[in-house]
Amino acid sequence: MVIKLKDLISIMEVVAPPSLKESYDNVGLMVGDSNKTVKRVLLALDCTEEVIDEAVSKDIDAILTHHPLIFRKPSSITTDTLQGRKIIKLISNNISVYSSHTNLDSVHRGMNDTLMDILEINNNIILEPDLISDIKYSGIGRIGEIRECTLGDFIHHIKQKLNLDNLRYTGDLNKTISKVAVINGSGQDYFSLALKYGAHCIVSGDTTYHYVSDYEEMGCSIIDIGHFPSEWLTFITLMKKVMDNNKEKLKDVTFLISEKCKDPYKYI
């Protein structure tokens, strides 16, 4: 069965309708021809130059990413800029890029819900429900319940589930918690909602000093697992479900997980 890129896009847009994207975001087909036949797809969080080189070496037809390659409209596309080099290399090698970002975060059973499942957090509600579209159970951030435990035990649980060697946190490791908010990626803008809903602890990435300091003073612990760790395993877990749910349609498409997709941060 011949699958065209537009068929793959249709599947992704049922999973994560573009209407759910945040106003600042850019989602959809970034580079490529929607009528192109697709046989090999590479999954990556970011479309870095290393990922593009990997795609070229593996004869990939399309790269499916979480973060958009083109976030803001470029003023030019030349080899003088990183973005320009990427776009030119993609076009030269006939590789398409499709990105599903905040719409995939927001949608029911999307990134946020998948991360809650991985961390075994139950009875979830949405921190900021989507009020613009008519798509139910969608919005940014989730808050739910865990079996009562200490902050230290929950941190250990997170490290095991996400295969992390380290993370940043605030609060007393012996503090008892049972209500946890989770916002994958950069979730700082939703911390006030989490506190309003009674979160004992917030799990997210990309936190900054003054935010974290204030919330520690207000008695809410912050667990900063990092942007990449909060999304990479989550994205791959979710994409595997998408593939399983569309087995018949996608039976002639090979999906590969990028070996070059990595956290830009290193720890010593």
C-alpha positions in Angstrom: 0.0 0.0 0.0 1.5 3.3 -1.1 1.5 5.9 1.7 1.9 9.6 0.8 3.1 12.2 3.2 -0.4 13.7 3.3 -1.7 10.4 4.6 0.7 10.4 7.5 -0.2 14.1 8.1 -3.9 13.1 8.2 -3.2 10.5 10.9 -1.1 12.9 12.9 -3.8 15.6 12.7 -6.5 13.2 13.9 -4.2 12.4 16.9 -3.3 16.1 17.5 -5.6 18.6 15.6 -3.6 21.8 14.7 -6.4 23.9 16.1 -5.1 22.9 19.6 -1.8 24.6 19.1 -1.0 27.6 21.3 -1.2 31.0 19.6 2.6 31.5 19.6 3.3 28.1 18.1 3.9 26.8 14.6 2.9 23.2 13.8 2.4 21.1 10.6 4.4 20.5 7.5 7.6 22.6 7.8 9.4 21.4 4.7 8.4 19.1 1.9 5.8 17.9 -0.6 2.6 16.5 0.9 2.1 14.3 -2.3 5.5 12.6 -1.8 5.5 8.8 -1.2 6.8 7.9 2.3 8.5 4.7 3.1 10.9 5.6 5.9 10.2 8.0 8.8 12.6 9.2 11.5 11.3 10.2 14.9 13.1 13.0 16.7 12.4 15.6 19.3 14.3 18.3 17.4 15.4 18.6 13.8 19.1 19.3 14.4 21.8 19.1 11.8 23.0 15.8 13.3 19.4 14.4 12.9 19.3 15.6 9.3 22.6 14.0 8.5 21.3 10.8 10.2 18.2 11.0 8.0 20.3 11.4 4.9 22.5 8.4 5.8 19.4 6.2 6.5 17.6 7.1 3.3 14.7 8.7 5.3 11.7 10.3 3.5 10.3 12.3 6.4 11.3 13.4 9.8 8.5 13.6 12.4 9.5 16.0 15.3 7.9 17.4 18.4 9.6 20.8 18.3 9.0 22.8 15.1 12.0 23.4 12.8 10.5 26.8 11.8 9.2 28.6 14.9 9.1 32.1 13.5 9.0 33.2 9.8 12.6 33.4 8.6 13.6 36.6 6.8 15.9 34.6 4.4 17.0 31.0 3.8 20.7 30.9 3.2 23.7 28.8 4.3 24.8 31.8 6.4 22.3 30.7 9.2 21.8 27.5 11.0 18.1 27.3 10.1 18.9 28.1 6.5 21.5 25.4 6.3 19.0 22.9 7.7 16.2 23.8 5.3 18.6 23.8 2.2 20.0 20.4 3.2 16.5 18.9 3.7 15.3 20.2 0.3 18.5 19.0 -1.4 18.0 15.5 -0.1 14.2 15.5 -0.6 13.5 15.0 3.1 10.2 16.4 4.6 9.7 17.6 8.1 6.4 17.6 10.0 6.1 18.9 13.5 3.4 18.4 16.1 4.1 20.5 19.2 1.7 22.2 21.7 -1.3 20.6 19.9 0.3 17.2 20.8 1.0 18.4 24.4 -2.6 19.6 24.9 -4.7 16.9 23.2 -6.4 14.1 25.3 -4.0 11.1 25.4 -1.2 13.3 24.1 2.1 14.2 25.6 0.9 15.5 29.0 -1.4 12.5 29.6 1.3 10.1 28.4 3.9 11.5 30.9 1.3 11.2 33.6 0.9 7.5 32.7 4.6 6.9 32.7 4.9 8.5 36.2 1.8 6.5 37.4 -0.2 9.6 38.4 -3.9 9.0 38.6 -7.3 10.9 38.7 -5.9 13.6 36.4 -7.6 16.9 35.6 -6.4 19.6 33.2 -4.6 22.7 34.6 -5.6 25.0 31.7 -8.5 23.5 29.6 -8.7 24.5 26.0 -11.6 26.9 25.6 -11.2 27.8 22.0 -11.7 24.6 20.1 -14.6 22.1 20.6 -12.2 19.3 21.3 -12.9 17.7 24.7 -10.5 16.9 27.5 -7.7 19.0 26.0 -5.5 21.7 27.5 -2.0 22.4 28.9 -0.8 20.7 32.1 -2.3 18.0 34.3 -2.7 17.5 38.0 -3.4 14.2 39.7 -2.8 11.9 42.6 -0.1 9.5 43.7 -0.1 7.1 46.6 1.1 9.1 49.5 4.9 9.1 49.8 7.8 11.3 50.6 9.2 13.7 48.1 12.4 11.7 48.2 10.6 8.5 47.3 8.8 10.2 44.4 12.0 11.7 43.1 13.5 8.2 43.1 10.4 6.9 41.2 10.7 9.6 38.6 14.4 8.8 38.0 13.6 5.1 37.6 10.7 5.7 35.2 12.6 8.3 33.0 16.0 6.6 33.3 17.6 9.8 34.9 20.9 10.0 36.7 20.1 13.4 38.2 17.5 16.2 38.4 16.9 19.4 40.3 14.4 19.8 43.1 13.3 22.0 46.0 11.9 21.1 49.3 12.4 18.6 52.2 13.0 15.1 50.9 11.0 13.8 53.9 7.9 15.9 53.1 4.8 13.9 52.4 3.1 14.4 49.0 0.1 13.0 47.2 -1.0 15.7 44.7 1.3 16.3 41.8 1.1 18.6 38.8 3.0 17.8 35.6 3.7 20.1 32.6 6.1 18.6 30.0 8.7 20.9 28.5 8.7 24.5 29.8 5.8 24.6 32.3 6.6 27.6 34.5 3.7 29.7 33.2 1.3 27.2 34.7 2.8 26.9 38.2 0.2 29.4 39.7 -2.6 27.2 38.4 -1.0 24.1 39.9 -0.7 25.9 43.2 -4.3 27.0 43.0 -5.4 23.4 42.5 -3.5 22.4 45.6 -0.3 20.7 44.1 2.2 19.6 46.8 4.8 19.2 44.0 5.2 20.3 40.4 7.2 18.3 37.8 8.4 20.2 34.7 11.5 21.5 33.0 13.3 24.8 32.2 12.6 26.4 35.6 14.3 29.6 36.7 15.7 30.7 40.0 13.2 33.3 41.2 10.1 31.2 40.2 11.5 28.2 42.0 12.5 30.2 45.1 9.1 31.8 45.4 7.2 28.4 45.1 9.5 26.8 47.7 8.6 29.7 50.1 4.9 29.0 49.4 5.4 25.3 50.3 5.2 23.8 46.8 8.2 21.6 45.8 9.5 21.9 42.3 11.1 18.9 40.5 12.9 20.1 37.4 13.6 17.0 35.3 14.8 19.1 32.3 13.1 19.9 29.0 14.5 17.0 27.0 14.0 14.3 29.6 10.4 15.4 30.1 9.6 14.9 26.4 11.9 12.4 24.6 10.7 9.1 26.2 7.2 10.6 26.3 7.2 11.4 22.6 8.5 8.0 21.6 6.0 6.2 23.9 3.2 8.2 22.3 4.4 7.7 18.7 4.5 3.9 19.3 0.9 4.0 20.3 0.0 6.0 17.2 1.8 3.4 15.0 0.0 0.5 16.8 -3.4 2.2 16.4 -2.8 2.7 12.7 -1.0 -0.6 12.0 -2.9 -1.4 8.8 -2.6 2.0 7.2 1.1 2.2 8.1 2.2 -1.4 7.5 4.4 -0.4 4.6 6.1 2.5 6.5 9.3 1.9 8.5 9.6 4.1 11.6 13.1 4.6 13.1 13.9 6.3 16.4 16.7 8.8 16.0 20.1 7.8 17.4 21.3 11.4 17.2 18.5 13.1 19.1 20.0 14.1 22.5 19.8 16.5 25.4 22.0 19.5 24.6 22.8 19.7 28.3 25.7 17.7 29.7 26.3 17.1 33.4 29.7 16.8 35.2 
